[in-house]
Amino acid sequence: MIKINLLGEDTRIDHTGLLVLIGFAASLVLLIVVFFFMQQSITADIIKMSDKKGELEAELARWQKETKAVKDLEKKKKDLKLKLAVIARLKRSKIGPVRVLDDLNMALPERSWLTRIDAKSDRLQIKGLALDNQTIALFMKELEASDYFNNVDLVETKLVDRKGVKMNNFTVSTRVNYAGKIEIKKPKEKKKKRKA
């Protein structure tokens, strides 16, 4: 006899799909939680970095102000040195011509006379009369020894008759420095003690 079971056999329900779906949902929730905490951590780091950046920018601005102040002071110091140098040069130039003429007068030996002085820039051409060549040589030597004259050269000398007296007419060329010679001070050397 043929039996037909209209109710069917006992079938078991397969829950593996549901477990996969629950696992997927749980991992998605876990992933969202992890991303949330990572985002919170990164946001906190960004805030800390922004605060640190603000502090560093404030410190940089302070240092820039200080370096600007130092640069301004150095510029003022340089300007002041230039002004002081100009003032010193003007002072020397003010008394320089007087000193040059004084040294010229002191260098002129007896038995000699100056007849003309021509000045062009830093050169002087001095014309005069002397009784002999030794007097001219002495005059040139005294000029060279002065702080205001250097490169003293004899341009010409010739014998002339002045009111019955034979004299040497001379022309001397020289460089003149109205500020005088600049002395360079050498550092003092320390004396070594001898051991006894």
HELIX and SHEET records of a PDB file:
HELIX    1   1 THR A   16  ALA A  107  1                                  92    
HELIX    2   2 ASN A  133  ALA A  145  1                                  13    
SHEET    1   A 4 SER A 112  LYS A 120  0                                        
SHEET    2   A 4 ARG A 123  ALA A 130 -1                                        
SHEET    3   A 4 VAL A 165  VAL A 176 -1                                        
SHEET    4   A 4 PHE A 149  ARG A 162 -1                                        
END                                                                             
